[in-house]
Amino acid sequence: GLDEIAEQRENRHLPEIAALLDPRQFELISRPDAGLVVIQGGAGSGKTTIGVHRLAYLAYQDKQRFSPDKMLVVVGSPALRAYIGEMLPALGLDGLPIETYAEWASEQRRKHFPWLDVQLEESTPSVVTRLKTHPVLLQLIEKRAEQYGLDPRSRKDSHGALFFWGDVLTNKDALLEAFRAQPDPSFPESDILRAWRWCSDGCPAVIDLDPGDRHERRAAEDDEAADGIDESRKIGIDNRGVEDDERARLDAEDDALLLRIYQLIKGGLRKGVKNALVYEHLFVDEAQDLSPVDLAVLLGCVRQMTDGADTDLVHRSATLAGDTAQRIHMDAGFTDWNELLKVLGMSAVEIEPLRFAYRSTKEVLEVAPGVTQEMWVFN
């Protein structure tokens, strides 16, 4: 019948997957579904192919759990999104969402902070980007969130998350103490102070956009924000109109910070009023261009699974693929895989290297490392 025909079509995908991969690539896509696979490989080594085919392999193994609407692909550019979008239907994965991180984070921030009508800053200084993507800031936020959660007077909603955000970024003493505890020679104290001054100027102006206590109480009762704005709240603490204050801007990196803070104090992002935003599997391509904060937000949306043998060990089904030598955004906070996994609390995860490339000849690959090294020295 029709069910048998549909099943035969689905069953064809696994042989097709196996035929397109070399043994090492197939080994990686067939890893257990309850694990994080981190793939390091140069251009043309098959990172994207592995990530996409692992999606298909998991769907083949458990099509109900790993249905297209329960997985997410995050890419670095619209061009890569279009490329992967052409691959997925042939593997039986129609309708699987493919997003750039910036688009996904912006959409989620607007959903979780619908009352925060604010524009993005287009000329953020590099030192500010460095601060807001730095792993030390992520660790400071997570430490402060634990203390915040113990305070029964603290707000555990989007309004509280915004205040938390502003407090962390404008607390000079706490920032300096955190960076002195984990010094980064490439990010000196003078740069940290320059970034702090920027945040101290802009964060209060953004916080002044909060609609007001009356609407906050209504939001807390309804678990969602109200639309109205109290006219008396249109004047900021410096007696300037908040709607006319050019300082009231978010930097692009603030989307991730606000979302991570929301996750930590609220307990996770939401898909709707009643449902949590949970993915069964996540594939991030070109992960080297995302910050530790970005990846913490994404991984925080993947379902947690505890190991039956050790309840303290938490698994998330995800694939991270990238190449440290191909970083585009040098201020994104990504240094190397080992440091990243340590910051994310996943230092036990092994990095899987790909040693074969299919896009370039052997001669080109032998010369390339020396050329790139010379470029770095020159720069």
C-alpha positions in Angstrom: 0.0 0.0 0.0 1.0 3.7 0.2 2.6 3.1 3.6 4.9 0.5 2.2 5.9 2.7 -0.7 6.7 5.6 1.6 8.8 3.2 3.8 10.7 2.0 0.8 11.6 5.5 -0.2 12.8 6.3 3.3 14.9 3.1 3.4 16.7 4.1 0.3 18.3 7.1 2.0 20.7 5.1 4.2 22.5 3.3 1.3 22.6 6.6 -0.5 24.2 8.2 2.6 26.8 5.4 2.9 27.7 5.5 -0.7 28.6 9.2 -0.6 31.1 9.1 2.3 34.5 7.7 3.0 34.9 5.3 5.9 36.1 8.1 8.3 33.2 10.3 7.5 30.6 7.5 7.9 32.2 6.7 11.3 31.4 10.2 12.4 27.8 10.5 11.1 27.0 7.1 12.8 28.0 8.1 16.3 25.4 7.5 19.0 22.6 10.1 19.0 23.2 11.0 22.6 26.6 12.7 22.0 28.3 15.8 20.9 30.5 15.4 17.8 33.1 18.1 17.2 34.7 18.1 13.8 37.9 20.0 12.9 38.7 20.0 9.2 40.1 22.3 6.5 38.3 23.5 3.4 37.1 20.6 1.3 37.5 18.0 4.0 33.8 17.2 4.2 32.7 19.0 7.4 29.4 20.2 5.9 28.8 16.8 4.3 29.2 15.0 7.6 26.9 17.4 9.5 24.2 17.2 6.9 24.4 13.4 6.5 24.4 12.9 10.3 21.0 14.6 10.3 19.8 12.1 7.7 21.4 9.2 9.6 19.7 10.1 12.9 16.3 10.6 11.1 16.8 7.2 9.5 17.4 5.6 12.9 14.5 7.3 14.7 12.3 9.3 12.4 9.8 10.2 15.1 12.3 11.7 17.4 14.5 13.3 14.8 11.8 14.7 12.5 12.8 17.8 10.5 10.9 20.1 12.7 12.8 19.0 15.8 16.3 19.7 14.4 18.1 22.9 13.6 20.9 23.8 11.2 22.9 27.0 11.9 25.2 28.3 9.2 27.5 31.2 8.7 26.0 32.8 5.6 22.9 32.8 3.3 25.0 31.2 0.6 25.7 28.2 2.8 22.1 28.1 3.8 21.1 27.9 0.2 23.6 25.1 -0.5 22.5 23.0 2.4 18.9 23.7 1.5 19.5 22.0 -1.8 20.9 18.9 -0.1 18.3 18.2 2.5 15.2 17.3 0.4 17.2 14.6 -1.4 17.9 13.0 2.0 14.3 13.1 3.1 14.6 16.1 5.3 12.1 18.6 3.8 11.2 21.4 6.1 14.2 21.3 8.3 15.0 24.9 9.5 18.3 26.4 8.3 19.3 29.7 9.9 22.2 32.0 10.1 23.0 32.6 13.8 22.4 36.3 13.6 18.9 35.8 12.1 18.0 33.1 14.6 19.2 35.0 17.6 17.5 38.3 16.5 14.2 36.5 16.0 14.4 34.8 19.4 15.4 38.0 21.2 12.3 39.7 19.7 10.1 36.8 20.8 11.4 36.8 24.4 11.7 40.6 24.8 8.7 41.7 22.7 8.3 44.9 24.6 11.9 46.0 24.0 11.6 48.2 20.9 15.3 49.0 20.2 17.5 49.4 17.2 20.9 47.8 16.6 24.1 49.8 16.8 25.9 49.7 13.4 29.4 50.9 14.5 30.2 48.9 17.7 33.9 49.3 18.7 36.0 46.1 18.4 36.9 46.2 22.1 33.2 46.1 22.9 32.7 43.1 20.6 35.7 41.5 22.3 34.2 42.0 25.7 30.7 40.8 24.9 32.0 37.6 23.2 34.8 36.8 25.6 34.6 33.5 27.5 35.4 35.2 30.7 32.2 37.3 30.4 30.2 34.1 29.8 31.6 32.5 32.9 30.9 35.7 34.9 27.3 35.7 33.8 26.8 32.1 34.7 28.3 32.6 38.1 26.2 35.7 38.8 23.1 33.9 37.6 23.5 31.3 40.3 23.6 34.0 42.9 20.7 35.8 41.2 18.6 32.7 41.3 19.0 32.4 45.1 17.5 35.8 45.7 13.8 35.5 46.2 13.3 39.2 45.4 14.9 39.0 41.9 12.7 38.9 38.9 12.9 35.7 36.8 11.5 37.1 33.6 12.5 39.1 30.5 12.5 42.4 32.5 14.7 40.9 35.1 17.0 39.5 32.4 17.4 43.0 30.9 18.3 44.5 34.3 20.8 41.6 34.9 22.4 42.3 31.5 22.9 45.9 32.3 24.2 45.3 35.8 26.8 42.8 34.6 28.1 45.0 31.7 28.3 48.2 33.8 29.9 46.7 37.0 33.5 47.8 36.5 34.9 46.1 39.6 33.3 42.7 38.8 34.5 42.8 35.2 38.1 43.7 36.2 38.1 41.1 39.0 36.9 38.4 36.6 39.6 39.2 33.9 42.3 39.5 36.5 41.4 36.0 37.7 41.8 34.8 34.1 44.1 37.2 32.4 44.1 37.4 28.6 47.3 39.1 27.2 45.5 39.9 24.0 42.7 41.8 25.8 44.5 44.2 28.2 42.8 46.1 31.0 42.9 49.3 29.0 40.7 47.7 26.4 38.4 46.3 29.0 37.9 49.8 30.5 37.2 51.2 27.1 34.5 48.6 26.5 33.1 49.2 30.0 32.7 52.9 29.3 30.8 52.2 26.2 28.5 49.8 28.1 28.1 52.2 31.0 26.9 54.9 28.5 24.5 52.7 26.5 23.1 50.1 28.9 21.1 52.5 31.2 19.5 54.1 28.1 18.4 50.7 26.9 17.0 49.8 30.4 15.0 53.0 30.3 13.0 51.5 27.4 11.4 49.1 29.9 7.6 49.9 29.8 7.2 50.2 33.5 6.2 48.5 36.7 2.5 48.3 36.0 3.1 46.4 32.8 5.8 44.3 34.4 3.3 43.0 36.9 0.9 42.2 34.1 3.6 40.4 32.2 4.6 38.4 35.3 0.9 37.4 35.7 0.4 36.5 32.1 3.9 35.1 31.5 4.2 37.4 28.5 4.8 41.1 28.0 2.1 43.8 27.6 1.9 46.1 24.7 1.2 49.4 26.4 3.7 52.0 27.5 3.2 54.3 30.5 3.7 57.9 29.4 5.5 58.7 32.6 8.3 56.2 31.7 9.3 58.0 28.5 11.8 60.2 30.5 15.1 58.4 31.4 17.1 58.8 34.6 19.1 61.7 32.9 15.8 63.5 32.0 16.3 62.8 28.3 13.4 61.3 26.3 14.1 57.6 26.0 12.6 57.5 22.5 15.1 60.2 21.3 18.2 58.8 23.1 20.7 57.7 20.5 22.5 55.7 23.2 19.6 53.3 23.5 21.0 50.8 21.0 21.8 47.1 21.3 25.1 45.8 19.9 24.7 42.7 17.7 26.4 40.6 20.4 23.7 41.6 22.9 21.1 39.2 21.4 23.2 36.3 22.5 23.9 37.8 26.0 20.2 38.5 26.6 19.1 35.1 25.5 21.8 33.3 27.6 20.8 35.3 30.6 17.1 34.5 30.0 18.0 30.8 29.8 19.9 30.9 33.1 17.3 32.8 35.2 14.1 31.7 33.5 15.0 28.1 32.8 15.1 28.0 29.0 13.8 29.7 25.9 10.1 29.3 24.9 8.5 28.2 21.7 5.2 29.6 22.9 3.4 30.5 26.0 3.4 26.9 27.3 6.0 25.1 25.3 9.8 25.1 25.7 12.0 25.6 22.7 13.8 22.2 22.5 15.6 20.7 19.6 16.5 17.0 19.4 19.6 17.7 17.3 21.7 20.7 16.4 24.2 21.1 13.6 26.4 24.2 13.6 28.6 24.7 10.5 31.5 27.1 10.5 31.3 27.1 14.3 34.7 28.9 14.6 32.9 32.1 13.7 30.5 31.9 16.7 31.4 33.0 20.2 31.2 30.8 23.3 28.1 32.8 24.3 26.4 32.0 20.9 27.2 28.3 21.2 26.0 28.2 24.9 22.7 29.6 23.8 22.3 27.1 21.0 23.3 24.1 23.0 21.0 25.3 25.8 18.1 24.6 23.4 19.1 21.0 22.8 17.4 18.3 24.9 19.4 17.1 27.8 19.9 13.4 28.3 21.5 11.9 31.4 23.7 8.8 31.1 22.1 5.8 32.8 25.4 4.8 34.3 26.3 8.2 35.6 23.4 10.7 36.3 25.9 13.6 36.5 26.9 13.2 32.9 24.7 15.2 30.6 24.5 14.6 26.8 23.2 16.7 24.0 22.8 15.4 20.5 24.8 18.0 18.4 27.4 18.3 15.7 29.8 21.2 15.7 32.0 21.6 12.6 34.6 24.2 11.8 38.2 25.1 11.2 40.2 27.3 13.5 42.3 28.4 10.5 39.3 29.8 8.7 38.0 32.3 11.3 36.5 35.4 9.7 35.5 37.2 12.9 38.7 37.4 14.9 37.0 39.2 17.9 34.3 36.5 18.2 35.9 34.9 21.3 36.7 31.6 19.7 40.4 30.7 20.2 40.6 26.9 19.9 38.4 23.9 20.3 39.9 22.7 23.6 39.4 26.1 25.3 35.9 26.4 23.9 34.8 23.0 25.1 36.3 23.8 28.5 34.2 27.0 28.8 31.1 25.1 27.7 31.7 22.5 30.4 32.4 19.8 27.8 36.1 19.3 28.1 35.7 15.5 28.0 34.4 15.7 24.4 37.1 14.5 21.9 37.8 16.6 18.8 37.6 14.6 15.6 40.1 15.7 12.9 39.6 15.2 9.2 42.9 14.6 7.4 41.7 14.3 3.8 40.6 17.1 1.6 38.6 16.7 -1.7 38.6 20.2 -2.9 42.3 20.8 -3.5 45.3 18.9 -4.9 48.0 17.5 -2.6 50.4 20.1 -3.8 48.1 23.0 -2.9 47.5 21.5 0.6 51.2 21.2 1.2 51.9 24.8 0.3 48.8 26.4 2.0 49.9 26.2 5.7 53.2 28.1 4.9 51.3 30.8 2.9 48.7 31.3 5.7 51.4 31.5 8.3 53.2 34.2 6.3 49.9 36.1 6.0 49.4 36.1 9.8 53.0 37.3 10.3 52.5 40.1 7.8 49.2 41.2 9.4 
